Amino acid sequence: MLNILPAKEIYLQGNEHALLLLHSFTSHTRDMKKVATALHSQGYTCYAPLYRGHGTHPEQLLHDQVDDWWQDVVNAHQFLLDEGYQKISVIGLSIGGIFTLKLAQLEKLVQIIVLSVPFDKEPEQLKQRIVDYAYNYKTIEGKSPLQITQEMEPFKSMPLDAMNAFQTFIQETMQQLDKITIPIAIYYGERDDALYTESAEMIYQHVQSSKKRKKGFENSKHLMTLGRDQEALIKEMMDFLQI
């Protein structure tokens, strides 16, 4: 049976401008590895934390919820402050984008970039993401169909309480977009679900930033930082970070 190595955080020290890079739900820091490497090569300090329960055995996700992951983001921001960085920008993908918007409503940031951000998600959809992640993880491990079926039972019977709280977190963050006044770039994949195009427009219209950009990438699906537009996306990020 294949032993999958757990994911790790990424910390690449550079200049005084630190970038906090936030990965997506049920994924891990690989979402941001290429972005971190490319932006670090331009001098930026790049830090991509790993949310608890992510990038390891899926059973961990049965015990953690959105408030835990949000606290991980708060801790990551504080880590950069403790390291002496006063100039901090944030880049977030999917749920990482939600956390980015939330952080911008509460903390003093320089700029933010959000990618593939949902304005809402049904609890059943969020639960299914965990179920799919668990199934794929166990399949990659090489477990037998019988063992997978047995081990999937706790995921399928997982109550929706935590996912209801997750949906509420997203909705409440979206209701306070007018608190955001710093420069913001909003990117979405044109091959992703139409929800994300609508969400990008909603964010663009409701933030109070005087400097804001919205752009779709025609070859991108949901995980934009890993997709076919990766190089163009990183170039666009570099350009935005210099304004």
N, C-alpha and C positions, 0 to 999 in steps of 0.2 A: 504494500500500500504506500502511496506517495505521501511524504511528509512535507506539507506546505509551510515554508518559512513565514513567520508573522511579519507584517509590514512595520516599518519604523518611521519616525519623524525625520524631517529633513531640515538641517540648519547649516546654511552656507553664509559665512560672515564676509561682509564687504564694506561698503561705505556707510555713512551715517543715515542714509535713507533705507529703512527696513520695510520689506514687503511681507505681509502675513498672507499665506496661501492656504485656502480652505477647501478641502475636497468634498466630494458628493456623498450622498447617503448610500450605505452598504458598499461603498468602495473604500479607497484608502489613498495614501499619499502618492501613489503612482500617477494619479490624476494630474498632479502638479510637478512631477519630477522634471520633465522636459522644460516646462515653463521656468521652474526655479533655476535650472542649469543655464538656460539662455539669458535670463535676467541677471543672474549673478555674474555672468561673463561681461555684462555691461556695467558692473560695479555695485549693483544693489545687494544688500543683505537680504537673504531669503529664508523664511522660516515656515515650514509646513507641518503643523501639529497633526497628530493622529487621534481622532475621537475614540473614546473608550468603546470597546466591543467591536471595533472595525479592524479589518486587515488581519483577522485571526479566526479561530473556530467560531462558527455562527451562533453557537449556543450562548455566547456572551451577549448577543443582541436580545436575548430573552429577558435580560436583567437590567438593561440600560434603556433610557428614553431621552427625549429631546432636551429636557432640562440638564441632563448629564452632559450631553454633547455641547450645549450652549455654554455650560460652565467650563468645558475644555477650551472653548474659544476665548472666553474671558480670561482664563489662566494663561493662554498663549499670548494674548495682548499684554497682559501684565508682565510676562516673562521678558518681552521685548523692552518694555519700560524699565524693568529691573536691570536689563543689560545695558541701559543707558541710551536707548534710541528714543528720541523725541519726535522724529519725523517718520511716521508710520502710515503706509497705504495698505489697503486690503484687496485681495483678489479672491473671489469665491465662485465655485461652480455648483449649481443646483441648490441643495440645502446649504452648501457653503456660501452661496449667494444670499440666501435668506439671512444667515448669520452675519454676513457682511453688511447688509442693510440695517440690521438690528444694532450692530456695533456702531455704525455711523450715526444712528439716532441717539446714542448714549455717550460716545467718546469723541475726543478731538483727533480726527484723522486728517491726512493730507488729501487723499483721493481714494476712490473705490472703483473697482471693476467687477461687474457681476455677469455671469454667464449661465444661460439655461435655467433661469429662475422661475419657479411656478408661483402664480398668485394665489393658488389654492391646490389642495390635494385631498382626495377622499381617503378616510381612514382605511377602507378596504384596499385601495391602491397601495398605500404605504405598507400595509401588512404583506401584500403580495410581493413587494420588493424584497422583504426579509425572507419570505418563503422561497422565492426564486434563487436568492443568494445562497441560502442554506443548501438547496438541492444541487446547485451548480458546484458548490464547494465540495460537497460529499462525492459528487460524480468525479470531479478532478482527483480527489483523494484515491479513487479506485475502489470504493466500497461496493459491495454486492447490492443488487436491486432490493433484496429482502432487508438488508441492514439499513439501506437508505430509507425505505418505507417505514421501518420501525423508528428510526431516528427523526423522521420528519413529523411525527405525530405531535410533539410539543409545539412545533411551529404552526401547524394547521389549526390547533386548538387554542392558540394564543388569543386572549381577549383583546378587544379593540380599545380598551381604556387608554393605553399609552399612545396609540395612533390618533385617538380623538384629541389628546393633549397636543400632539404634533401638529395636527390640522389647525388647532386654535392658535398655536405659536405662529404659524405662517400667516394666518388671517390678521392677527393683532399687529404683526410687523408691517403688513401691507397697509393697514389702516393709519399708520403713522409715517408714511413716506414724506409728508410735507415737512417733517423735522430735518430732512436731509438738504443741506445747502452747499456742500462741498462738491468739487468736480466729480462727475460720475460717467462711466462708460458702461453701456448695456449691450451685451452681445447675445445672439441667439442663433441656433442652427436652423436653416431653412428646410432641412430634411427631418427635423424633430416634429413632435406633435404640435398642432396649431396653437395649443394652449400657451406655448412658450413665446410665440410671436405676439399674441395678445397681451401676455404678461409684460413683455418688453415695452410695449406701447403704454401700458398702464403705469409702469414705473416711470417712464420718460415724462408722461403727462403730469404726474403727481409730485415728483421731487421738486424742490424749490431751488435747485442748483442753477446758477447762471451759466456754468460751463457743463454741458451734457452732450453725450453722443449716444446714438443708437444705431446698431449695424447688424444685419443678418449675413451669415456665411453660407453660401449656396451649397457647399458639399458637406456641411456638418450635420451630424445627428445630435444626440443629447450630450455625450461626453466630448465636448468640443476640443478640449485640450489634448485629446488622443486621436482626433479625427484627421481627415484628409486636408482640412484647412489649417492644420496646426502651425505651419510656418507663417502663413499670412496672419493668423490670429496673434501670434507672438509679436510679429512686426507691428501690428496695430496697437498692441499693449505698450510696446516700447515707445511708440509715438505719443500715445495718450499720457504716459507717465512723465513725459518731458514738458507738458504744458504748465 
